[in-house]
Amino acid sequence: MRENKPKSRLLALGSAGALVTATLIAGAVTAPAASADSRHGQDREARGAATAAARAAKAGIDWQDCPADWGLEKPIQCGWVSVPLDYAKPNGKQIKLAVDRIGNTGTKEERQGALIYNPGGPGGSGLRFPRRVTTKSALWANTAKAYDFVGFDPRGVGHSTPISCVDPQEFVKAPKADPVPGSEADKRAQRKLAREYAEGCAERSGAMLPHMTTPNTARDLDVVRAALGEKKLNYLGVSYGTYLGAVYGTLFPGHIRRMIVDSVVDPARENIWYQANLNQDIAFEGRWKDWQDWVAANDAAFHLGTTRGAVQAQWLKLRAAAAKSPLGGVVGPAELISFFQSAPYYDSSWVPVATAFSKYVAGDTQALVDAAAPDLSDTAGNISAENGNAVYTAVECADAKWPTSWHTWDRDNTRLHKDYPFMTWANAWMNLPCATWGAKQHTPVEVGTHRGLPPVLIVQSTNDAATPYAGAVSLHERFKGSRLITEKGAGSHGVTGLVNPCVNQRVDAYLLSGKLDSSDVTCAPHATPQP
């Protein structure tokens, strides 16, 4: 499951997005040693990455005003960096990555280099990162004095040789089938859709698919670093961006100056990506309940019931009504889940989701239809949504080998659905194309500490649904010398973007002076949303 979800189809991080205690797959904790063949392949790719980085350092980036339709105002500048499609063949086909930047706001003496950002996905664009300066984000004002803020579209995303799996207008059409199957026939229909989706990816983007991996994106990140003229990388990754950071830190430990990872994917090989999605289903149910408790506590504002059970009963009633007759002809259970899942993802969605729900129960259906239905007139948004989903699928399917037996998927998701029904089947169908993926599936990198890795700052909330807390603990154990800041009792995905001085001051201190606490830190939660 990933974040940055279009309304039309459920997206998940694996992220985010999703965006960790289930033991439904037996997997050895220690992965088998890489074969000589795979090591040889990695050596070739490492040499290819060094070749590409040296070339990029020489070429630099020709910064210009950004294209008008990119929505990036001056003084943000845009440019391109060429990278090999296949790092084993660095002189073969090249693809172009879109990058943007805004210079540091402080003096020349205050400047500490470039800070590169990835928001997650896989499939998210980082190009809006420099807008934290132009929109005067108070949280980032201190950091902006010291750093150029740099964003990029990863390979396959947005302006960087985008991939596609299906016609975007078809992709957003609604209503979709109810994700919760009522019969074996429903499961067969969903399996057919997943197979067709995988075939569509191969037809529309086949040449890119074998190379749409996290290690290749990490190599791209190193080429971007070199093109910027930076000897070492300063990096902020959120959600899937933490896995990108973990892989980069493993492949290029000596190239990092400062790294913050926020809302962490468990990088354990056996977690990538099938198990990660099962673990998400459990965590989503927990955070869904947190939101329902809050709605019940604010019954005076929402009138949806004074207990979690009462709010859940209203949800089930709404879901059943939409299954019987889609709201406005377009919002069925799939569209409802896609809209309502933003509440377990982000606290910023608590009030808007509860408000639309409350209006529906009071007799105003239109507010919910407006919020949850696709907008067929928004062709640019629909192209972006389809592209994001294509990249999400391509990266997760290419990064690791997935179960090919339907029996495995059916058994695990049927079992989980009993206790964690909110997201389980929706997430399963979203990832099922990986069971019939036509392109090469790789073995995940064994994430760990190698010579030169500096202390990494890890930030995580305990109740995160998209990237459950165990992921931060796992990366903390793997990256020696790292520090973990835990936001206890909170669960919004992406902690560094929220106002919590206990977190914010430490993020600033690390980026500005490299300073970390002598031991791990627990912070109280940020303020709860007010209706």
C-alpha positions in Angstrom: 0.0 0.0 0.0 1.4 3.4 -0.7 0.6 7.0 0.1 -0.3 9.8 -2.3 -3.5 7.8 -3.1 -5.7 8.7 -6.0 -9.3 8.5 -5.0 -10.0 5.9 -7.6 -7.9 2.9 -6.6 -6.6 1.9 -3.3 -2.9 2.5 -3.1 -0.6 1.2 -0.6 2.9 1.6 0.6 4.4 -1.6 1.2 4.9 2.6 1.0 3.9 4.8 1.2 3.3 4.2 1.0 2.5 1.1 3.2 2.6 2.2 4.0 4.4 -5.9 11.0 3.7 -8.4 13.5 2.0 -11.1 11.5 4.0 -14.2 11.0 2.0 -15.6 8.1 5.0 -16.3 6.0 7.7 -18.6 7.4 11.0 -16.9 6.4 14.4 -17.5 7.8 15.7 -14.4 9.6 19.0 -14.7 7.8 18.9 -14.7 4.1 21.0 -17.2 2.1 24.4 -15.8 1.0 24.3 -14.2 -2.5 25.4 -16.5 -5.3 28.6 -15.8 -7.2 26.4 -14.8 -10.2 24.4 -12.3 -8.2 27.6 -10.8 -6.6 29.1 -10.5 -10.0 26.0 -8.7 -11.2 26.2 -6.3 -8.2 29.9 -5.6 -8.9 29.1 -4.7 -12.5 26.3 -2.4 -11.3 28.6 -0.8 -8.7 31.1 -0.1 -11.4 28.4 1.2 -13.7 27.1 3.5 -10.9 30.6 4.9 -10.4 30.9 5.5 -14.1 27.6 7.3 -14.3 28.3 9.4 -11.2 31.7 10.5 -12.7 30.0 11.4 -15.9 27.3 13.4 -14.1 29.8 15.2 -11.9 31.5 16.4 -15.1 28.3 17.4 -16.9 26.6 19.1 -13.9 23.0 20.3 -14.3 21.8 23.0 -16.6 19.4 24.9 -14.3 16.6 26.8 -15.9 13.2 28.2 -14.9 10.8 25.3 -14.5 8.3 24.5 -17.2 5.1 26.5 -16.6 2.9 23.5 -16.3 5.0 21.9 -13.5 3.5 24.2 -10.9 6.8 25.3 -9.4 7.2 29.0 -9.0 10.4 31.0 -9.2 13.0 31.1 -7.8 12.7 27.2 -8.0 14.8 26.0 -10.9 14.6 22.7 -12.8 17.0 20.5 -14.8 17.8 17.0 -16.0 20.2 14.3 -15.0 20.9 11.4 -17.3 21.3 7.9 -15.8 21.7 4.4 -17.3 18.5 2.4 -17.6 20.7 -0.6 -16.7 23.7 0.0 -14.5 25.3 -3.2 -15.7 25.5 -1.4 -19.1 26.4 2.2 -18.1 27.2 3.2 -21.7 23.9 1.7 -23.0 20.4 3.3 -23.0 20.2 6.5 -20.9 17.0 7.9 -19.3 16.4 11.4 -18.0 15.5 12.3 -14.4 13.7 15.6 -13.6 15.3 17.5 -10.7 14.6 20.8 -9.1 16.2 23.0 -6.4 15.9 26.2 -4.5 19.1 27.8 -3.1 19.7 28.1 0.7 18.1 31.2 2.2 21.1 32.0 4.5 24.5 33.4 3.7 27.2 31.7 1.6 29.0 30.9 4.9 25.9 29.2 6.4 25.4 26.9 3.4 26.1 23.2 4.1 25.2 21.8 0.7 22.1 20.2 -0.9 19.3 18.3 1.0 17.6 15.8 -1.3 14.1 14.5 -0.5 12.0 11.5 -1.4 8.4 11.4 -0.2 7.8 7.7 -0.6 5.4 5.6 -2.7 7.1 4.0 -4.5 5.8 6.4 -7.2 5.8 9.7 -5.3 7.3 12.8 -6.8 9.8 14.9 -4.7 9.6 18.0 -6.9 7.4 19.9 -4.5 10.0 19.8 -1.8 11.6 23.2 -2.7 8.1 24.7 -2.2 8.6 24.4 1.5 10.8 27.4 1.1 8.6 29.4 -1.3 5.5 28.7 0.9 7.5 29.7 4.0 7.0 26.5 6.0 8.0 27.5 9.5 9.2 24.0 10.4 11.9 24.1 7.7 13.0 27.7 8.0 16.2 26.9 10.0 17.2 24.0 7.7 16.5 26.1 4.6 19.1 28.7 5.7 21.8 26.0 5.5 20.7 23.8 2.6 19.6 24.0 -1.0 16.3 22.0 -1.1 16.4 19.5 -4.0 13.6 17.3 -5.2 13.5 14.8 -8.0 11.1 12.4 -9.8 12.5 8.9 -9.4 12.9 6.7 -12.5 9.5 6.0 -14.1 7.7 8.8 -12.1 6.2 12.0 -13.4 8.6 13.7 -15.7 11.4 11.0 -15.4 10.6 8.7 -18.3 7.2 7.9 -16.9 5.7 4.4 -17.1 2.1 3.4 -17.4 0.0 0.2 -17.1 -3.4 1.2 -18.3 -5.3 4.1 -19.9 -5.5 6.7 -17.1 -9.2 7.5 -17.7 -10.0 3.8 -17.5 -7.9 3.5 -14.3 -10.0 6.0 -12.4 -13.4 4.9 -13.6 -15.8 4.0 -10.8 -17.4 2.2 -9.2 -14.9 -0.6 -8.9 -15.9 -4.0 -7.6 -16.2 -4.4 -3.8 -12.8 -5.5 -2.6 -14.3 -7.9 0.0 -15.2 -11.0 -2.0 -18.6 -12.5 -1.4 -17.9 -15.7 -3.4 -15.2 -17.7 -5.3 -16.5 -16.0 -8.5 -15.6 -12.6 -7.0 -12.1 -13.8 -6.3 -11.8 -15.2 -9.8 -12.9 -11.8 -11.2 -10.3 -9.9 -9.1 -7.6 -12.4 -10.1 -8.4 -11.8 -13.7 -8.2 -8.0 -13.2 -4.8 -8.3 -11.5 -3.4 -10.5 -14.3 -4.7 -8.1 -16.9 -3.1 -5.2 -15.0 0.3 -7.0 -15.0 0.0 -7.7 -18.7 -0.9 -4.0 -19.3 2.3 -3.0 -17.6 4.3 -5.3 -19.8 2.6 -4.0 -23.0 2.9 -0.3 -22.2 6.2 -0.2 -20.3 8.0 -3.5 -20.8 11.5 -2.3 -21.4 11.6 -0.3 -18.2 10.2 -3.0 -15.9 13.3 -5.2 -15.1 15.1 -2.0 -14.1 12.4 -0.4 -11.9 14.1 -1.5 -8.6 14.9 0.3 -5.4 18.7 -0.4 -5.8 18.6 1.3 -9.2 16.8 4.3 -7.7 19.5 4.4 -5.0 22.1 4.4 -7.8 20.2 7.2 -9.5 20.2 9.1 -6.2 24.0 8.8 -6.1 24.2 10.1 -9.7 22.0 13.1 -8.8 24.3 13.8 -5.8 27.3 13.8 -8.2 25.5 16.0 -10.7 24.8 18.5 -8.0 28.6 18.7 -7.3 28.1 17.3 -3.8 30.9 15.1 -2.4 28.4 13.6 0.1 24.6 13.2 0.3 22.3 14.9 2.7 19.0 13.0 2.5 15.5 13.1 4.0 13.3 10.1 3.1 9.7 9.5 4.3 7.8 6.2 4.1 9.1 4.2 1.1 11.8 6.9 1.0 13.2 5.3 4.1 13.7 2.0 2.3 15.4 3.9 -0.5 17.6 5.5 2.1 18.3 2.2 3.8 19.4 0.6 0.4 21.4 3.7 -0.4 23.1 3.6 3.0 24.0 -0.1 2.3 25.3 0.5 -1.2 27.0 3.9 -0.7 27.8 4.1 3.1 30.8 6.4 2.5 28.8 8.8 0.4 26.5 10.0 3.2 26.9 13.1 5.3 23.5 13.3 7.0 20.5 11.1 6.6 17.0 11.3 8.2 14.5 8.5 7.7 10.9 9.1 8.8 8.2 6.5 9.1 10.2 3.4 8.3 9.7 0.4 6.1 11.2 -2.7 7.7 14.1 -3.4 5.4 14.4 -7.1 6.4 14.7 -9.2 3.2 11.8 -11.4 4.2 9.6 -8.4 4.7 10.0 -7.0 1.2 7.2 -6.7 0.0 4.6 -9.5 0.4 4.9 -9.7 4.2 5.1 -5.9 4.5 1.6 -5.6 3.0 0.2 -8.2 5.3 1.7 -6.4 8.3 0.2 -3.2 7.1 -3.3 -4.7 7.2 -3.0 -5.3 10.9 -1.6 -1.9 11.7 -4.3 -0.2 9.6 -7.0 -1.9 11.7 -5.4 -0.5 14.9 -5.2 3.0 13.6 -8.7 2.8 12.2 -9.8 2.1 15.7 -7.8 5.0 17.0 -9.7 7.3 14.6 -13.1 5.8 15.6 -12.3 6.4 19.3 -11.6 10.0 18.4 -14.8 10.4 16.4 -16.8 8.9 19.3 -15.1 11.2 21.8 -16.2 14.1 19.5 -19.8 13.0 19.1 -21.0 16.5 19.9 -19.4 17.6 16.5 -20.0 14.5 14.4 -23.1 12.7 15.8 -21.8 9.3 14.7 -22.0 7.6 18.1 -20.4 7.8 21.5 -18.5 4.6 21.3 -16.1 3.0 18.8 -18.7 0.2 18.3 -21.4 2.7 17.4 -19.1 4.5 14.8 -18.1 1.1 13.3 -21.8 0.2 13.0 -22.4 3.4 11.1 -19.4 2.6 8.8 -20.8 -0.9 8.1 -24.2 0.5 7.4 -22.7 3.0 4.9 -20.6 0.3 3.3 -23.6 -2.0 2.9 -25.7 0.8 1.4 -22.9 1.7 -1.1 -22.5 -2.0 -2.0 -26.2 -2.3 -2.7 -26.4 1.0 -4.7 -23.3 3.1 -5.2 -23.7 6.6 -3.9 -24.2 9.0 -6.8 -23.8 6.0 -9.1 -20.0 6.1 -8.6 -19.0 5.5 -4.9 -19.1 1.9 -3.9 -17.2 0.1 -1.1 -13.9 0.4 -3.0 -14.1 4.1 -3.4 -15.2 4.5 0.2 -12.2 2.5 1.5 -9.9 4.6 -0.7 -11.3 7.8 0.8 -11.7 6.6 4.4 -8.2 5.1 4.5 -6.7 8.6 4.5 -7.8 8.9 8.2 -5.7 6.0 9.4 -2.8 7.4 7.3 -2.8 11.0 8.3 -4.2 12.9 11.3 -4.7 15.9 8.9 -7.5 13.8 7.4 -9.4 13.0 10.6 -11.6 16.1 10.5 -12.4 16.1 6.8 -13.2 12.4 6.7 -15.4 12.5 9.8 -17.2 15.6 8.5 -18.1 14.0 5.1 -19.2 10.9 7.0 -21.3 12.9 9.4 -23.0 14.8 6.6 -23.9 11.6 4.9 -25.5 10.2 8.1 -27.4 13.5 8.5 -28.8 13.0 5.0 -26.4 14.9 2.8 -24.9 12.3 0.4 -23.3 14.8 -2.0 -20.4 15.8 0.3 -19.2 12.2 0.5 -19.7 11.7 -3.3 -17.6 14.8 -4.0 -14.9 13.6 -1.7 -14.7 9.9 -2.8 -15.6 9.9 -6.5 -13.0 10.2 -9.2 -13.0 13.5 -11.2 -12.9 12.4 -14.9 -12.3 16.0 -16.0 -9.0 16.1 -14.1 -7.0 14.4 -16.9 -3.6 15.6 -15.5 -4.5 14.3 -12.0 -5.7 11.0 -13.5 -2.5 10.6 -15.5 -0.5 11.2 -12.3 -2.6 8.8 -10.3 -2.2 6.0 -12.9 1.5 6.7 -13.2 1.9 6.6 -9.4 0.1 3.2 -9.2 2.2 1.8 -12.1 5.5 2.7 -10.4 4.3 1.4 -7.1 3.4 -1.9 -8.7 6.5 -2.1 -10.9 9.0 -1.4 -8.0 7.4 -3.7 -5.5 7.0 -6.5 -8.1 10.7 -6.1 -9.3 12.3 -5.7 -5.9 11.6 -9.2 -4.7 10.1 -12.6 -5.5 6.4 -12.9 -4.7 4.3 -15.9 -4.0 2.9 -17.2 -7.4 0.5 -19.7 -5.8 -3.1 -18.3 -5.4 -3.5 -20.7 -2.5 -0.9 -18.7 -0.5 -2.6 -15.3 -1.1 -6.1 -16.7 -0.4 -5.0 -18.5 2.8 -3.1 -15.5 4.2 -5.7 -12.8 3.3 -8.7 -14.9 4.3 -7.1 -15.5 7.7 -6.2 -11.8 8.2 -9.5 -10.5 7.0 -11.3 -12.2 9.9 -9.7 -9.9 12.5 -8.5 -7.0 10.3 -11.2 -6.4 7.8 -10.8 -2.7 7.0 -7.9 -3.0 4.5 -7.0 -6.6 4.0 -8.7 -7.6 0.7 -8.3 -4.2 -0.9 -4.5 -4.3 -0.2 -4.4 -7.9 -1.5 -5.9 -7.1 -4.9 -3.7 -4.0 -5.2 -0.6 -6.2 -4.9 -1.8 -9.3 -6.7 -0.3 -8.3 -10.1 3.1 -9.3 -8.6 1.9 -12.9 -8.6 1.8 -13.1 -12.4 4.5 -10.4 -13.1 6.2 -11.0 -16.4 9.5 -9.2 -15.8 12.5 -10.2 -13.7 12.0 -10.2 -9.9 15.2 -9.6 -7.9 16.5 -10.5 -4.4 16.3 -7.6 -2.0 19.5 -6.0 -0.7 20.7 -7.2 2.7 20.5 -3.8 4.5 23.2 -3.3 7.0 26.2 -1.2 8.2 29.4 -1.0 6.1 32.5 1.1 6.5 31.9 4.8 6.4 28.3 4.9 7.4 27.7 7.9 9.6 25.0 8.1 12.4 21.5 8.1 10.8 18.5 9.7 12.5 15.4 7.6 12.5 12.0 9.1 13.4 8.8 7.0 13.9 5.4 7.1 15.6 4.3 4.0 17.6 0.9 3.7 15.9 1.8 4.3 12.3 -0.5 2.2 10.0 1.4 2.4 6.7 4.9 1.6 8.2 4.4 -0.1 11.5 6.8 0.7 14.4 8.7 -2.6 14.1 10.3 -1.3 10.9 12.0 1.6 12.7 13.4 -0.9 15.3 14.6 -3.2 12.6 16.5 -0.4 10.7 17.9 0.9 14.0 19.4 -2.5 14.7 20.9 -2.7 11.2 22.4 0.8 11.1 25.0 0.9 13.9 25.3 4.3 15.6 21.8 5.3 14.4 19.5 7.2 16.8 15.7 6.5 17.1 13.2 9.2 18.1 9.9 7.6 19.0 6.7 9.7 19.0 4.8 7.7 21.5 1.0 7.3 21.3 0.8 9.0 17.9 0.2 7.4 14.5 0.3 10.0 11.7 2.4 8.9 8.8 5.3 11.3 8.3 6.4 12.7 11.6 8.9 15.3 10.5 6.2 17.3 8.8 4.2 17.8 12.0 4.5 20.4 14.7 6.1 18.6 17.7 9.0 20.6 19.2 10.5 17.5 20.8 11.0 16.1 17.2 11.4 19.3 15.3 14.3 20.7 17.4 16.2 17.4 17.1 15.7 17.3 13.4 17.1 20.8 13.1 20.0 20.1 15.5 21.0 17.0 13.5 20.8 18.7 10.1 22.5 22.0 11.2 25.3 20.6 13.4 25.2 16.8 13.1 24.2 16.7 16.8 22.4 13.6 18.1 21.2 12.7 21.6 23.5 10.3 23.5 20.7 7.7 23.5 17.3 7.1 21.9 14.6 9.6 22.7 10.8 9.2 23.3 8.6 12.2 22.6 5.1 12.8 23.7 2.6 12.9 20.7 1.8 16.0 18.7 -1.5 17.7 19.3 -4.6 15.7 18.5 -6.8 17.2 15.7 -9.7 19.4 16.9 -13.1 19.2 15.1 
